[in-house]
Amino acid sequence: MSEPGLLKRSIAELIGTYVLVFLGTGSVVTTVLLIQGTDSIPGNSFNVGIDIAAWFAIGIAFAIAIIAMIYAFGHISGTHINPAVSIALWATGRFPAKDMVSYIVFQLVGASLASFTIVAILGSRAVATGLGATAMFDGVSYGQAILCEAVATFFLMLTIMGSAVDKRAPAGFAGLAIGLVVAADIIVVGNITGSSLNPARTFGPYLADFLMGGTNFWWQFPIYIVGPIVGALVAAFLYDYVAEAKENN
């Protein structure tokens, strides 16, 4: 059976990223709507009042979306649904440059469509929550935020390399392993940077929030580009060195 063409694989990435952002950031929007009115602070309401139990629920929502999409499209596109993952696989010689560019464009489109869908369903209420946009929390510096995103994405990419990329890994468990490490990342660092780990996941809410008259967070976007990409690159190259993955694939 031949591999699907680039367009079909890119569409799978668009759908996968759409589901990730809709369910993941949608859980943030729902959480904030449940707590607003009693714990809202103007200008920062989207990340106020989210306690550890709520972060756990948000982490599980992201995990379920990722697990489902890996099992739905893993055999079609690989389910990167994350520009940092596509870049790391390209940098380690596993992914052609033209495919990487196409994947990233479709991932960004999927993430944006998901955020606009949330606005279409909930209207201005959703925009007022920040649409699940990631941002530095109080007391966190720009450098600390980049480091946080890099470390958390390192864990994600390391898990991807060991459970999905390395052909010696036990079959059938990649989706569960990857989804759970994302949930753990969100639970632990969600209250520091929002735990993006994914430039597309941040891009969608930023774009919709900005165009719908919400808060302009674009000045923080470099955090969610540099941190995830650096973390993914370090993990991919380190895994290849330690596990000698290329020699065994």
N, C-alpha and C positions, 0 to 999 in steps of 0.2 A: 504494500500500500504506500503510495507516494506521500511525501510531506506536503501539507497545505502550503500554498503560495504565500509570499510576503504580505499581500493585502489581507488575506484571510487571517493570518497569524496576528497581524496588527489590529484587526477588528476584534479578535479575541482579547488582545491586551486592552483595547478600549473598553470592552464590556467588563472585563475583570477589574479594571481600575474604577470604573463606574460603580460597580457593586461594592468595592472596598470603601470608596469615599462616601457613597450614599448611606450604607449601613454604619460605617465607623463614625464619620462626623455627624451623621444623623443621631447616633446615640448621645453625642455630646450636646447637640441642640436640644434633644428631649430632656436630658438631665438638667440643663440650665433652665428650660421652661418650667420644669417642676419646682425649681428652687427660687426662681425670680419672684420678686415682690416682697420677700422676707429677708433676702440676703444679697440684694443687688447693690452694686456700687457703680455709679455712672462712669462710663468710659472703660470699665474693666469687668463688666458684669458676666462676660462669657466664661471667665475662669475663677469666679468667686463662689465659694460654698461647695465646691466639689471635694468631698471627703474621700477617704481610702476606699470605702464601699462603692462609691460612684465610679472611682477610677477602675476598680475591679470590673464593674459591669461594662464600662467603656472598653476596657482591654479585651473582655470576652467577646464583645460585639465585633471588634476588629479581627479577633482570632477566628471567629466563625466565618466571617466574610472571606478571609484569606484561605482557610481550609477548604471551604466550598469551591472557591475559584481555582485552587490548585487541582482539585479532583475533577472539576469541570473542564478546564482548559490546559492543564499541565501537559497533556499528550499532544496538544495542538501548538501552543505558542511557548510552552515552558512556564507560563504564568509569572513573568517578571513583575508586572504591575507596579514597577518602581524604577525610575530612571537610574538610580544609584546602582541597582542590581544589573541593569543592562550595560551600564558603563563598565562595571567591574568584570563582567563576563567578556566584554569586548577587549578590555585591557589585558586580560590573561589569555587572549587568543582563542576564545571559545565562541565568539560571536562576530559576524561580519559588520563592518562599519555602517554600511547602508541599511542593514536590518536594525542596528542600534538606533540610528536616527529616526527611522520609521516608527519603531516601538515607542520611543520617547514622545514623539509628536502625538501619537494616538493615546498614550497614557495621559498626557496633559489634557487632551480633548475630553477623554472619559471622565477625568476628575472634575473638570469644569462643568460638564453636563450634569454630573451628579449634584454639584452644589446649586446649580440653577434649578434643578428639579426640586430640591428641598425648598427653595424660595417659592417655586410655583405652588407647592403643596401648602406651605405654612405662611407665606407672605412676609410682611414686614416683621412679624414676630421672630422669624428665623434670623433675619438680618440683624435684629437687635441683640441676638445672642452671640454674634460674631461668626455664625455658620461653622462652628467647630474649628476656627482658625487657630493655628499654633502660634504661640508668642512666648517671649521670656516672661517669667513671673517675677514679682517684686524681689529685689535683692540679688538677681542673677545678672551677671555681666555678659556682654556680647561674646567675649572669649570663652567664658564658662559654658554658655549655651552651645557654642560650636563644639566644644569638647564633649559635652553631654550627648549631643546628637551623634557625634562620631563614635563614642563608646557604645551607645545603644545600637547603632547600625552595625557596628563590628560584630556584636552578638548575633544579630539577624543574619548577616552575610556568612558568618562562620557556620551557622546552622544550615543555611542553604547549600553551602559547599559540601558539608559533610553528609547531608541527608538527601539532597536532590541532584547535585552535580557529579559527585564521586560515584561511579558506577558500582563500586564495591558495597555501597550502603544497602541495608535491607530494603526490599521493595515495599511500597505501600504506606510508608510512615512519614514521608516528607511533609505532606500537608499538615499533619498533626504537630510535628516538631516545629515547623516554621510558624504556624499559627500560635502555638503556646509561647514561643520565645517573644513574639510581638506582644502578646498579652502581658507577659512579665515585664517587658520594657516599659509598657504604658503604665502599669501599676506602680513601678518604681520611679520613673522619671517624668511621668505625666505632669506632675506639679512643679516641674522645673522648666521645661521647654514645651510642654504639650505632647512630647514624644512623637515626633513626626516620622523620622527614619526614612522619609520618602519625599523628594521634592515635589512630585505630582500631588501627593496628599495635601501638601500645604498650598500649592499653586491654585487648585480649584476653589477652595474657600476664599483665598485672597482675592482672586479675580471677581468672583460673584459678589463678595462683600463690598469691594471697591466700586463696581459698576452699579450696584443696587443702593448706593448711598450710605454704606456702612463705614466702618473704620478702615483707614488706609494703613495696612501693615507691611507694605512693600519694603520699607527700610530694613525690616528684619529678615527678608527672604534669603539673603546670602547665608544666614545661619543654616537654613534648611537645604541649601545647595552644597556648601562646603562641608558641613559636618557629615551628612549621610554619604557623600561621595568619597571623602577621605576614609571614613570608617569602613565602607564596603571594599575599597581598594586594598587597604591594609589587611583586612580579613581574607580576601581572595588570594593575595600573594603569599600571606603567611600560611594559609592552609595548604597551598601547593607545595610550599617548602617543607612543612612538617609532615604532611601525609604523603608526599611524593605522588600527588593525585594525577598529574599529567602523565607520569610514567606508567600508571596503571589504568588509564582510560584510553 
